[in-house]
């Protein structure tokens, strides 16, 4: 179970990440600033999952998700390895969280109602054939109910399997 934290704002800079001998262009540094002027730097690696494989540019509104329990260097602005990046899209909502055995997110804000037509996918785009409960998931969805937790039938669910 990953304790996902997020930061939402506008990308103000994208550059090659030069840390830890990584100057080969495979790692990127995204600087994101929110409406209050707070800044977060995300280290984007080849394993960072981009919802819809969206190409992100300076000026785009994004939400970056990172592991809130992972160690972080104490610098300002904070710097986090990005696990998932979501480019804002008015046609859909995205929730990245651990979903329990009732498919309720770890913050108790969203419950997924999986239909027989809901695509369950792996990060590589292949079909996921296991049980989506008690897993880290990316839920791409539209409208929700006004209940607590809100309920939705997602457009698709991406399962974030642990690496071996």
TIVO-2410 file (N, C-alpha, C; in nm, 3 decimals):
# residues 164
REC num residu      c1      c2      c3 atome chaine
REC   1      X   0.085  -0.118   0.000     N      A
REC   1      X   0.000   0.000   0.000    CA      A
REC   1      X   0.089   0.124   0.000     C      A
REC   2      X   0.070   0.208  -0.099     N      A
REC   2      X   0.144   0.333  -0.109    CA      A
REC   2      X   0.058   0.444  -0.053     C      A
REC   3      X   0.119   0.531   0.026     N      A
REC   3      X   0.049   0.646   0.082    CA      A
REC   3      X   0.067   0.762  -0.016     C      A
REC   4      X  -0.025   0.773  -0.112     N      A
REC   4      X  -0.011   0.873  -0.218    CA      A
REC   4      X  -0.041   1.014  -0.166     C      A
REC   5      X   0.051   1.106  -0.190     N      A
REC   5      X   0.031   1.248  -0.168    CA      A
REC   5      X   0.032   1.311  -0.306     C      A
REC   6      X  -0.033   1.427  -0.319     N      A
REC   6      X  -0.037   1.492  -0.450    CA      A
REC   6      X  -0.009   1.640  -0.438     C      A
REC   7      X   0.030   1.697  -0.549     N      A
REC   7      X   0.050   1.842  -0.561    CA      A
REC   7      X  -0.001   1.881  -0.698     C      A
REC   8      X  -0.087   1.985  -0.700     N      A
REC   8      X  -0.152   2.029  -0.823    CA      A
REC   8      X  -0.110   2.172  -0.854     C      A
REC   9      X  -0.075   2.196  -0.980     N      A
REC   9      X  -0.038   2.331  -1.020    CA      A
REC   9      X   0.000   2.337  -1.167     C      A
REC  10      X   0.068   2.444  -1.201     N      A
REC  10      X   0.109   2.470  -1.339    CA      A
REC  10      X   0.257   2.440  -1.354     C      A
REC  11      X   0.292   2.370  -1.461     N      A
REC  11      X   0.433   2.342  -1.490    CA      A
REC  11      X   0.500   2.472  -1.534     C      A
REC  12      X   0.603   2.512  -1.460     N      A
REC  12      X   0.674   2.636  -1.494    CA      A
REC  12      X   0.810   2.611  -1.559     C      A
REC  13      X   0.862   2.487  -1.543     N      A
REC  13      X   0.991   2.456  -1.604    CA      A
REC  13      X   1.005   2.304  -1.619     C      A
REC  14      X   1.063   2.263  -1.731     N      A
REC  14      X   1.099   2.122  -1.753    CA      A
REC  14      X   1.244   2.122  -1.800     C      A
REC  15      X   1.326   2.040  -1.732     N      A
REC  15      X   1.466   2.031  -1.771    CA      A
REC  15      X   1.516   1.889  -1.749     C      A
REC  16      X   1.634   1.859  -1.804     N      A
REC  16      X   1.695   1.729  -1.777    CA      A
REC  16      X   1.742   1.727  -1.633     C      A
REC  17      X   1.720   1.614  -1.566     N      A
REC  17      X   1.764   1.598  -1.428    CA      A
REC  17      X   1.908   1.553  -1.428     C      A
REC  18      X   1.992   1.625  -1.358     N      A
REC  18      X   2.136   1.600  -1.361    CA      A
REC  18      X   2.187   1.524  -1.238     C      A
REC  19      X   2.101   1.495  -1.140     N      A
REC  19      X   2.146   1.434  -1.015    CA      A
REC  19      X   2.184   1.288  -1.027     C      A
REC  20      X   2.265   1.242  -0.933     N      A
REC  20      X   2.306   1.102  -0.921    CA      A
REC  20      X   2.364   1.044  -1.050     C      A
REC  21      X   2.438   1.125  -1.124     N      A
REC  21      X   2.499   1.078  -1.248    CA      A
REC  21      X   2.400   1.054  -1.360     C      A
REC  22      X   2.281   1.108  -1.348     N      A
REC  22      X   2.176   1.088  -1.448    CA      A
REC  22      X   2.172   1.207  -1.544     C      A
REC  23      X   2.262   1.210  -1.634     N      A
REC  23      X   2.265   1.320  -1.731    CA      A
REC  23      X   2.241   1.268  -1.872     C      A
REC  24      X   2.170   1.156  -1.881     N      A
REC  24      X   2.152   1.093  -2.011    CA      A
REC  24      X   2.022   1.131  -2.080     C      A
REC  25      X   1.941   1.221  -2.020     N      A
REC  25      X   1.816   1.264  -2.080    CA      A
REC  25      X   1.697   1.176  -2.045     C      A
REC  26      X   1.718   1.069  -1.970     N      A
REC  26      X   1.608   0.978  -1.934    CA      A
REC  26      X   1.528   1.027  -1.814     C      A
REC  27      X   1.585   1.115  -1.735     N      A
REC  27      X   1.517   1.170  -1.618    CA      A
REC  27      X   1.491   1.318  -1.640     C      A
REC  28      X   1.372   1.362  -1.603     N      A
REC  28      X   1.334   1.502  -1.619    CA      A
REC  28      X   1.303   1.563  -1.483     C      A
REC  29      X   1.311   1.693  -1.479     N      A
REC  29      X   1.284   1.772  -1.360    CA      A
REC  29      X   1.169   1.864  -1.394     C      A
REC  30      X   1.052   1.844  -1.332     N      A
REC  30      X   0.934   1.927  -1.355    CA      A
REC  30      X   0.917   2.019  -1.235     C      A
REC  31      X   0.916   2.148  -1.259     N      A
REC  31      X   0.886   2.245  -1.154    CA      A
REC  31      X   0.739   2.282  -1.168     C      A
REC  32      X   0.663   2.266  -1.057     N      A
REC  32      X   0.518   2.289  -1.057    CA      A
REC  32      X   0.486   2.392  -0.949     C      A
REC  33      X   0.407   2.494  -0.987     N      A
REC  33      X   0.369   2.600  -0.893    CA      A
REC  33      X   0.217   2.605  -0.884     C      A
REC  34      X   0.165   2.610  -0.759     N      A
REC  34      X   0.020   2.615  -0.742    CA      A
REC  34      X  -0.029   2.759  -0.733     C      A
REC  35      X  -0.160   2.776  -0.709     N      A
REC  35      X  -0.222   2.909  -0.709    CA      A
REC  35      X  -0.172   2.999  -0.597     C      A
REC  36      X  -0.122   2.940  -0.488     N      A
REC  36      X  -0.074   3.021  -0.375    CA      A
REC  36      X   0.075   3.051  -0.384     C      A
REC  37      X   0.140   3.005  -0.491     N      A
REC  37      X   0.282   3.031  -0.510    CA      A
REC  37      X   0.374   2.925  -0.454     C      A
REC  38      X   0.317   2.818  -0.396     N      A
REC  38      X   0.400   2.707  -0.347    CA      A
REC  38      X   0.457   2.632  -0.467     C      A
REC  39      X   0.580   2.584  -0.452     N      A
REC  39      X   0.651   2.516  -0.561    CA      A
REC  39      X   0.694   2.377  -0.515     C      A
REC  40      X   0.682   2.281  -0.606     N      A
REC  40      X   0.735   2.147  -0.586    CA      A
REC  40      X   0.810   2.108  -0.712     C      A
REC  41      X   0.924   2.044  -0.692     N      A
REC  41      X   1.000   1.989  -0.804    CA      A
REC  41      X   0.978   1.838  -0.806     C      A
REC  42      X   0.936   1.787  -0.920     N      A
REC  42      X   0.918   1.643  -0.937    CA      A
REC  42      X   1.030   1.588  -1.023     C      A
REC  43      X   1.089   1.476  -0.979     N      A
REC  43      X   1.183   1.402  -1.062    CA      A
REC  43      X   1.101   1.299  -1.137     C      A
REC  44      X   1.098   1.312  -1.269     N      A
REC  44      X   1.019   1.225  -1.355    CA      A
REC  44      X   1.115   1.124  -1.418     C      A
REC  45      X   1.091   0.996  -1.387     N      A
REC  45      X   1.179   0.889  -1.435    CA      A
REC  45      X   1.111   0.811  -1.546     C      A
REC  46      X   1.183   0.719  -1.608     N      A
REC  46      X   1.120   0.635  -1.711    CA      A
REC  46      X   1.005   0.550  -1.656     C      A
REC  47      X   0.999   0.529  -1.524     N      A
REC  47      X   0.892   0.448  -1.465    CA      A
REC  47      X   0.774   0.532  -1.417     C      A
REC  48      X   0.783   0.664  -1.426     N      A
REC  48      X   0.669   0.749  -1.388    CA      A
REC  48      X   0.555   0.723  -1.485     C      A
REC  49      X   0.436   0.696  -1.430     N      A
REC  49      X   0.321   0.667  -1.515    CA      A
REC  49      X   0.248   0.796  -1.548     C      A
REC  50      X   0.233   0.826  -1.676     N      A
REC  50      X   0.158   0.942  -1.723    CA      A
REC  50      X   0.021   0.894  -1.770     C      A
REC  51      X  -0.085   0.939  -1.702     N      A
REC  51      X  -0.221   0.900  -1.741    CA      A
REC  51      X  -0.245   0.946  -1.884     C      A
REC  52      X  -0.298   0.857  -1.966     N      A
REC  52      X  -0.325   0.878  -2.108    CA      A
REC  52      X  -0.198   0.904  -2.188     C      A
REC  53      X  -0.083   0.870  -2.133     N      A
REC  53      X   0.047   0.897  -2.196    CA      A
REC  53      X   0.056   1.041  -2.244     C      A
REC  54      X   0.001   1.131  -2.164     N      A
REC  54      X  -0.006   1.273  -2.201    CA      A
REC  54      X   0.133   1.335  -2.208     C      A
REC  55      X   0.156   1.412  -2.312     N      A
REC  55      X   0.279   1.489  -2.326    CA      A
REC  55      X   0.260   1.618  -2.248     C      A
REC  56      X   0.347   1.645  -2.153     N      A
REC  56      X   0.335   1.763  -2.067    CA      A
REC  56      X   0.434   1.869  -2.113     C      A
REC  57      X   0.387   1.993  -2.118     N      A
REC  57      X   0.469   2.108  -2.157    CA      A
REC  57      X   0.458   2.216  -2.051     C      A
REC  58      X   0.550   2.311  -2.057     N      A
REC  58      X   0.543   2.427  -1.969    CA      A
REC  58      X   0.409   2.498  -1.993     C      A
REC  59      X   0.342   2.533  -1.884     N      A
REC  59      X   0.212   2.598  -1.892    CA      A
REC  59      X   0.095   2.504  -1.870     C      A
REC  60      X   0.120   2.373  -1.877     N      A
REC  60      X   0.013   2.275  -1.853    CA      A
REC  60      X  -0.018   2.265  -1.704     C      A
REC  61      X  -0.144   2.238  -1.673     N      A
REC  61      X  -0.186   2.213  -1.534    CA      A
REC  61      X  -0.177   2.063  -1.511     C      A
REC  62      X  -0.107   2.025  -1.404     N      A
REC  62      X  -0.084   1.885  -1.374    CA      A
REC  62      X  -0.105   1.857  -1.225     C      A
REC  63      X  -0.123   1.730  -1.195     N      A
REC  63      X  -0.118   1.682  -1.058    CA      A
REC  63      X  -0.012   1.573  -1.056     C      A
REC  64      X   0.084   1.590  -0.967     N      A
REC  64      X   0.189   1.491  -0.949    CA      A
REC  64      X   0.164   1.414  -0.821     C      A
REC  65      X   0.176   1.283  -0.828     N      A
REC  65      X   0.157   1.196  -0.712    CA      A
REC  65      X   0.291   1.136  -0.672     C      A
REC  66      X   0.316   1.131  -0.542     N      A
REC  66      X   0.440   1.076  -0.490    CA      A
REC  66      X   0.409   0.998  -0.363     C      A
REC  67      X   0.506   0.919  -0.319     N      A
REC  67      X   0.490   0.837  -0.199    CA      A
REC  67      X   0.516   0.924  -0.077     C      A
REC  68      X   0.411   0.952   0.000     N      A
REC  68      X   0.424   1.037   0.118    CA      A
REC  68      X   0.504   0.976   0.229     C      A
REC  69      X   0.530   0.845   0.225     N      A
REC  69      X   0.608   0.778   0.328    CA      A
REC  69      X   0.754   0.758   0.288     C      A
REC  70      X   0.788   0.790   0.165     N      A
REC  70      X   0.926   0.772   0.118    CA      A
REC  70      X   1.015   0.882   0.176     C      A
REC  71      X   1.141   0.852   0.202     N      A
REC  71      X   1.230   0.957   0.251    CA      A
REC  71      X   1.247   1.066   0.145     C      A
REC  72      X   1.256   1.189   0.191     N      A
REC  72      X   1.273   1.302   0.099    CA      A
REC  72      X   1.385   1.391   0.152     C      A
REC  73      X   1.460   1.449   0.060     N      A
REC  73      X   1.566   1.540   0.102    CA      A
REC  73      X   1.504   1.670   0.152     C      A
REC  74      X   1.564   1.727   0.253     N      A
REC  74      X   1.509   1.849   0.315    CA      A
REC  74      X   1.566   1.972   0.248     C      A
REC  75      X   1.505   2.010   0.138     N      A
REC  75      X   1.545   2.130   0.065    CA      A
REC  75      X   1.419   2.207   0.029     C      A
REC  76      X   1.439   2.332  -0.008     N      A
REC  76      X   1.327   2.410  -0.061    CA      A
REC  76      X   1.363   2.455  -0.201     C      A
REC  77      X   1.274   2.445  -0.296     N      A
REC  77      X   1.144   2.380  -0.285    CA      A
REC  77      X   1.159   2.229  -0.270     C      A
REC  78      X   1.058   2.162  -0.211     N      A
REC  78      X   1.067   2.018  -0.195    CA      A
REC  78      X   1.081   1.947  -0.329     C      A
REC  79      X   1.146   1.832  -0.325     N      A
REC  79      X   1.172   1.753  -0.446    CA      A
REC  79      X   1.128   1.609  -0.420     C      A
REC  80      X   1.041   1.559  -0.506     N      A
REC  80      X   0.987   1.424  -0.488    CA      A
REC  80      X   0.997   1.344  -0.617     C      A
REC  81      X   1.025   1.214  -0.607     N      A
REC  81      X   1.015   1.128  -0.726    CA      A
REC  81      X   0.867   1.112  -0.763     C      A
REC  82      X   0.832   1.144  -0.885     N      A
REC  82      X   0.692   1.134  -0.930    CA      A
REC  82      X   0.660   0.989  -0.962     C      A
REC  83      X   0.553   0.938  -0.900     N      A
REC  83      X   0.505   0.803  -0.931    CA      A
REC  83      X   0.404   0.807  -1.044     C      A
REC  84      X   0.313   0.906  -1.039     N      A
REC  84      X   0.207   0.923  -1.139    CA      A
REC  84      X   0.194   1.071  -1.169     C      A
REC  85      X   0.180   1.105  -1.297     N      A
REC  85      X   0.154   1.243  -1.338    CA      A
REC  85      X   0.024   1.244  -1.418     C      A
REC  86      X  -0.060   1.344  -1.387     N      A
REC  86      X  -0.189   1.357  -1.454    CA      A
REC  86      X  -0.197   1.498  -1.513     C      A
REC  87      X  -0.213   1.507  -1.644     N      A
REC  87      X  -0.235   1.635  -1.710    CA      A
REC  87      X  -0.384   1.665  -1.700     C      A
REC  88      X  -0.417   1.788  -1.656     N      A
REC  88      X  -0.556   1.825  -1.636    CA      A
REC  88      X  -0.636   1.809  -1.764     C      A
REC  89      X  -0.754   1.748  -1.749     N      A
REC  89      X  -0.843   1.725  -1.862    CA      A
REC  89      X  -0.985   1.748  -1.812     C      A
REC  90      X  -1.056   1.848  -1.865     N      A
REC  90      X  -1.190   1.878  -1.816    CA      A
REC  90      X  -1.292   1.766  -1.842     C      A
REC  91      X  -1.258   1.670  -1.926     N      A
REC  91      X  -1.350   1.561  -1.960    CA      A
REC  91      X  -1.346   1.446  -1.861     C      A
REC  92      X  -1.248   1.446  -1.768     N      A
REC  92      X  -1.236   1.333  -1.678    CA      A
REC  92      X  -1.171   1.374  -1.547     C      A
REC  93      X  -1.196   1.294  -1.444     N      A
REC  93      X  -1.132   1.309  -1.314    CA      A
REC  93      X  -1.042   1.188  -1.293     C      A
REC  94      X  -0.940   1.205  -1.210     N      A
REC  94      X  -0.848   1.095  -1.183    CA      A
REC  94      X  -0.827   1.087  -1.032     C      A
REC  95      X  -0.833   0.966  -0.978     N      A
REC  95      X  -0.805   0.941  -0.838    CA      A
REC  95      X  -0.696   0.835  -0.831     C      A
REC  96      X  -0.587   0.867  -0.762     N      A
REC  96      X  -0.477   0.773  -0.742    CA      A
REC  96      X  -0.474   0.743  -0.593     C      A
REC  97      X  -0.494   0.616  -0.558     N      A
REC  97      X  -0.504   0.581  -0.417    CA      A
REC  97      X  -0.495   0.430  -0.400     C      A
REC  98      X  -0.481   0.390  -0.273     N      A
REC  98      X  -0.502   0.250  -0.237    CA      A
REC  98      X  -0.652   0.233  -0.219     C      A
REC  99      X  -0.709   0.130  -0.280     N      A
REC  99      X  -0.851   0.102  -0.267    CA      A
REC  99      X  -0.867  -0.030  -0.192     C      A
REC 100      X  -0.949  -0.029  -0.087     N      A
REC 100      X  -0.962  -0.145   0.001    CA      A
REC 100      X  -1.051  -0.254  -0.060     C      A
REC 101      X  -1.095  -0.350   0.025     N      A
REC 101      X  -1.174  -0.462  -0.026    CA      A
REC 101      X  -1.315  -0.422  -0.069     C      A
REC 102      X  -1.358  -0.300  -0.034     N      A
REC 102      X  -1.486  -0.247  -0.082    CA      A
REC 102      X  -1.464  -0.146  -0.195     C      A
REC 103      X  -1.341  -0.137  -0.244     N      A
REC 103      X  -1.299  -0.042  -0.347    CA      A
REC 103      X  -1.324   0.103  -0.303     C      A
REC 104      X  -1.298   0.131  -0.175     N      A
REC 104      X  -1.304   0.266  -0.121    CA      A
REC 104      X  -1.161   0.316  -0.107     C      A
REC 105      X  -1.137   0.439  -0.153     N      A
REC 105      X  -1.003   0.498  -0.148    CA      A
REC 105      X  -0.956   0.515  -0.004     C      A
REC 106      X  -0.826   0.525   0.016     N      A
REC 106      X  -0.769   0.533   0.150    CA      A
REC 106      X  -0.814   0.658   0.226     C      A
REC 107      X  -0.855   0.763   0.156     N      A
REC 107      X  -0.905   0.884   0.223    CA      A
REC 107      X  -1.057   0.881   0.242     C      A
REC 108      X  -1.120   0.769   0.207     N      A
REC 108      X  -1.265   0.749   0.220    CA      A
REC 108      X  -1.348   0.849   0.139     C      A
REC 109      X  -1.293   0.903   0.032     N      A
REC 109      X  -1.363   1.002  -0.048    CA      A
REC 109      X  -1.429   0.945  -0.173     C      A
REC 110      X  -1.384   0.825  -0.218     N      A
REC 110      X  -1.437   0.772  -0.343    CA      A
REC 110      X  -1.449   0.621  -0.336     C      A
REC 111      X  -1.562   0.570  -0.381     N      A
REC 111      X  -1.583   0.426  -0.394    CA      A
REC 111      X  -1.607   0.395  -0.541     C      A
REC 112      X  -1.535   0.294  -0.589     N      A
REC 112      X  -1.548   0.253  -0.729    CA      A
REC 112      X  -1.654   0.145  -0.742     C      A
REC 113      X  -1.739   0.160  -0.841     N      A
REC 113      X  -1.837   0.058  -0.877    CA      A
REC 113      X  -1.792   0.004  -1.012     C      A
REC 114      X  -1.731  -0.113  -1.009     N      A
REC 114      X  -1.675  -0.171  -1.131    CA      A
REC 114      X  -1.787  -0.244  -1.206     C      A
REC 115      X  -1.809  -0.205  -1.332     N      A
REC 115      X  -1.908  -0.273  -1.414    CA      A
REC 115      X  -1.837  -0.379  -1.497     C      A
REC 116      X  -1.913  -0.469  -1.558     N      A
REC 116      X  -1.851  -0.569  -1.646    CA      A
REC 116      X  -1.781  -0.504  -1.766     C      A
REC 117      X  -1.811  -0.378  -1.793     N      A
REC 117      X  -1.754  -0.309  -1.909    CA      A
REC 117      X  -1.639  -0.215  -1.871     C      A
REC 118      X  -1.606  -0.209  -1.742     N      A
REC 118      X  -1.496  -0.122  -1.699    CA      A
REC 118      X  -1.363  -0.188  -1.736     C      A
REC 119      X  -1.283  -0.125  -1.820     N      A
REC 119      X  -1.152  -0.183  -1.852    CA      A
REC 119      X  -1.061  -0.179  -1.730     C      A
REC 120      X  -1.002  -0.293  -1.696     N      A
REC 120      X  -0.900  -0.304  -1.592    CA      A
REC 120      X  -0.769  -0.329  -1.663     C      A
REC 121      X  -0.675  -0.237  -1.646     N      A
REC 121      X  -0.552  -0.240  -1.724    CA      A
REC 121      X  -0.429  -0.239  -1.635     C      A
REC 122      X  -0.320  -0.292  -1.687     N      A
REC 122      X  -0.189  -0.276  -1.627    CA      A
REC 122      X  -0.127  -0.148  -1.681     C      A
REC 123      X  -0.020  -0.102  -1.620     N      A
REC 123      X   0.044   0.021  -1.667    CA      A
REC 123      X   0.100   0.008  -1.808     C      A
REC 124      X   0.122  -0.115  -1.854     N      A
REC 124      X   0.172  -0.134  -1.991    CA      A
REC 124      X   0.059  -0.144  -2.093     C      A
REC 125      X  -0.066  -0.123  -2.049     N      A
REC 125      X  -0.180  -0.124  -2.140    CA      A
REC 125      X  -0.246  -0.259  -2.158     C      A
REC 126      X  -0.188  -0.362  -2.097     N      A
REC 126      X  -0.246  -0.496  -2.110    CA      A
REC 126      X  -0.360  -0.514  -2.010     C      A
REC 127      X  -0.447  -0.610  -2.037     N      A
REC 127      X  -0.560  -0.636  -1.949    CA      A
REC 127      X  -0.512  -0.692  -1.815     C      A
REC 128      X  -0.574  -0.645  -1.707     N      A
REC 128      X  -0.550  -0.698  -1.574    CA      A
REC 128      X  -0.660  -0.799  -1.546     C      A
REC 129      X  -0.624  -0.921  -1.509     N      A
REC 129      X  -0.724  -1.026  -1.493    CA      A
REC 129      X  -0.744  -1.067  -1.348     C      A
REC 130      X  -0.676  -1.000  -1.255     N      A
REC 130      X  -0.691  -1.034  -1.114    CA      A
REC 130      X  -0.801  -0.953  -1.049     C      A
REC 131      X  -0.802  -0.957  -0.917     N      A
REC 131      X  -0.899  -0.885  -0.837    CA      A
REC 131      X  -0.844  -0.745  -0.806     C      A
REC 132      X  -0.915  -0.637  -0.839     N      A
REC 132      X  -0.862  -0.502  -0.817    CA      A
REC 132      X  -0.868  -0.453  -0.672     C      A
REC 133      X  -0.932  -0.530  -0.583     N      A
REC 133      X  -0.943  -0.484  -0.445    CA      A
REC 133      X  -0.810  -0.493  -0.372     C      A
REC 134      X  -0.796  -0.410  -0.269     N      A
REC 134      X  -0.676  -0.405  -0.185    CA      A
REC 134      X  -0.549  -0.381  -0.267     C      A
REC 135      X  -0.559  -0.282  -0.357     N      A
REC 135      X  -0.447  -0.249  -0.445    CA      A
REC 135      X  -0.437  -0.098  -0.464     C      A
REC 136      X  -0.318  -0.056  -0.507     N      A
REC 136      X  -0.298   0.081  -0.552    CA      A
REC 136      X  -0.355   0.091  -0.693     C      A
REC 137      X  -0.448   0.185  -0.714     N      A
REC 137      X  -0.516   0.198  -0.843    CA      A
REC 137      X  -0.517   0.343  -0.890     C      A
REC 138      X  -0.526   0.358  -1.021     N      A
REC 138      X  -0.556   0.487  -1.083    CA      A
REC 138      X  -0.695   0.472  -1.142     C      A
REC 139      X  -0.789   0.550  -1.091     N      A
REC 139      X  -0.926   0.544  -1.140    CA      A
REC 139      X  -0.952   0.668  -1.225     C      A
REC 140      X  -0.983   0.647  -1.351     N      A
REC 140      X  -1.018   0.756  -1.442    CA      A
REC 140      X  -1.170   0.753  -1.454     C      A
REC 141      X  -1.233   0.863  -1.410     N      A
REC 141      X  -1.379   0.860  -1.400    CA      A
REC 141      X  -1.441   0.995  -1.435     C      A
REC 142      X  -1.572   0.992  -1.443     N      A
REC 142      X  -1.650   1.112  -1.470    CA      A
REC 142      X  -1.726   1.154  -1.346     C      A
REC 143      X  -1.857   1.175  -1.360     N      A
REC 143      X  -1.937   1.223  -1.247    CA      A
REC 143      X  -1.941   1.123  -1.131     C      A
REC 144      X  -1.965   1.177  -1.012     N      A
REC 144      X  -1.979   1.095  -0.892    CA      A
REC 144      X  -2.110   1.130  -0.823     C      A
REC 145      X  -2.151   1.043  -0.732     N      A
REC 145      X  -2.268   1.072  -0.650    CA      A
REC 145      X  -2.229   1.176  -0.545     C      A
REC 146      X  -2.329   1.230  -0.476     N      A
REC 146      X  -2.303   1.329  -0.371    CA      A
REC 146      X  -2.287   1.263  -0.234     C      A
REC 147      X  -2.284   1.131  -0.229     N      A
REC 147      X  -2.272   1.059  -0.103    CA      A
REC 147      X  -2.130   1.066  -0.049     C      A
REC 148      X  -2.113   1.018   0.074     N      A
REC 148      X  -1.979   1.006   0.133    CA      A
REC 148      X  -1.962   0.860   0.170     C      A
REC 149      X  -1.872   0.785   0.109     N      A
REC 149      X  -1.787   0.832   0.000    CA      A
REC 149      X  -1.868   0.847  -0.130     C      A
REC 150      X  -1.819   0.937  -0.214     N      A
REC 150      X  -1.879   0.951  -0.346    CA      A
REC 150      X  -1.860   0.820  -0.422     C      A
REC 151      X  -1.956   0.786  -0.506     N      A
REC 151      X  -1.946   0.663  -0.585    CA      A
REC 151      X  -1.942   0.697  -0.733     C      A
REC 152      X  -1.868   0.616  -0.805     N      A
REC 152      X  -1.858   0.634  -0.950    CA      A
REC 152      X  -1.827   0.502  -1.017     C      A
REC 153      X  -1.873   0.490  -1.139     N      A
REC 153      X  -1.831   0.379  -1.225    CA      A
REC 153      X  -1.722   0.435  -1.314     C      A
REC 154      X  -1.598   0.393  -1.291     N      A
REC 154      X  -1.486   0.454  -1.366    CA      A
REC 154      X  -1.488   0.420  -1.514     C      A
REC 155      X  -1.432   0.513  -1.593     N      A
REC 155      X  -1.414   0.488  -1.736    CA      A
REC 155      X  -1.313   0.375  -1.757     C      A
REC 156      X  -1.209   0.375  -1.672     N      A
REC 156      X  -1.109   0.269  -1.674    CA      A
REC 156      X  -1.031   0.274  -1.543     C      A
REC 157      X  -0.969   0.161  -1.511     N      A
REC 157      X  -0.889   0.149  -1.390    CA      A
REC 157      X  -0.753   0.095  -1.430     C      A
REC 158      X  -0.648   0.162  -1.383     N      A
REC 158      X  -0.511   0.115  -1.407    CA      A
REC 158      X  -0.459   0.062  -1.275     C      A
REC 159      X  -0.411  -0.062  -1.276     N      A
REC 159      X  -0.360  -0.127  -1.156    CA      A
REC 159      X  -0.210  -0.102  -1.148     C      A
REC 160      X  -0.166  -0.049  -1.034     N      A
REC 160      X  -0.023  -0.023  -1.012    CA      A
REC 160      X   0.036  -0.143  -0.938     C      A
REC 161      X   0.078  -0.242  -1.014     N      A
REC 161      X   0.136  -0.363  -0.955    CA      A
REC 161      X   0.274  -0.332  -0.899     C      A
REC 162      X   0.309  -0.401  -0.794     N      A
REC 162      X   0.443  -0.387  -0.735    CA      A
REC 162      X   0.544  -0.459  -0.822     C      A
REC 163      X   0.663  -0.401  -0.831     N      A
REC 163      X   0.770  -0.465  -0.908    CA      A
REC 163      X   0.825  -0.585  -0.831     C      A
REC 164      X   0.877  -0.682  -0.904     N      A
REC 164      X   0.935  -0.800  -0.841    CA      A
REC 164      X   1.069  -0.769  -0.782     C      A
***
